């Protein structure tokens, strides 16, 4: 009986931690301006001129590919362009490599 109580408590802690991590990823996604171009959040208006793929399209396109996280993080860095984005480049994103990885993981969860 005692083991069941400890197990339930651990599960609760994991769920709360997971929820808090997701909230911080949503905040990062908003803060870095990703939602304005890629959508995915109901309270953020999308900039139509960005002509960027939506978050669910990105997840669908890359889901299941090997090394997808590394590939997308590198793409944000290597394809960065100065000024406005075009089809072949991503607007400059001032984010650390860790933040980029968090953003990729957030997008791939959709």
Secondary structure, DSSP 4 states (H G I P E B T S, - for coil): -HHHHHHHHHHHHHHHHHHHHHHHHHHHHHHTTHHHHH---TTS---GGG-PPPHHHHHHHHTT-TTHHHHHHHHHHHTEESSS--TT-EE-----HHHHHHHHHHHHT-
